[in-house]
Amino acid sequence: MQYHQAESWGYHVPVRTCMASDPLEKVARLASESAVVVFSISSCCMCHAVKRLFCGMGVNPTVYELDHDPRGEEIEKALMRLLGNSASVPVVFIGGKLIGAMERVMASHISGTLVPLLKEAGALWL
């Protein structure tokens, strides 16, 4: 699998089409492969903001840009089912665990619980 440096944050990883046919299985597998995983759409301002937040903290997330993947729409629908609402991106997983969309990430950051989660997942060392 080829990784591509994505602008100033993390890595954009093309989603492999040969993986499990069930989109929820695919999401779970991709989410467990890195300490911090962001499912994103490249033109989404909230996605950009969450990626910048992690970059500013010194975290190097793995980013899946769904609009660059032929099956991205299926994955986006699976993420919507996981979240239980219509806001599908950005969706953040830390240590393989679903954190949620932008509002959950920001709430964790403001409350001081985000850094411990990142440390526990091995995404931050300080």
C-alpha angles and dihedrals in degrees: 000000000000119000120206124204104242113217106281100333137067124305131306107221119194109233109243112237094205092069127103114317094226107088093211090054089049092051091049092049095047092045092055096051097076138031092245123022125183122191105205148163112227096228096046114111093204089052090051090049095052092047090050090049092056093043090051089053092052094254118139105207126194105240125205109197102204094195089062094055126081090221095039093113091058091049091048090053090050090052090051089054090050092051094042094225143073098263101094105169145088096031117176130201121187119191089352092301123119110246095172140225130331096289092056093047092050093045089052091047093050094045092050096243097109097073094052090050090051092048092049090051091050094246094118127038102185 
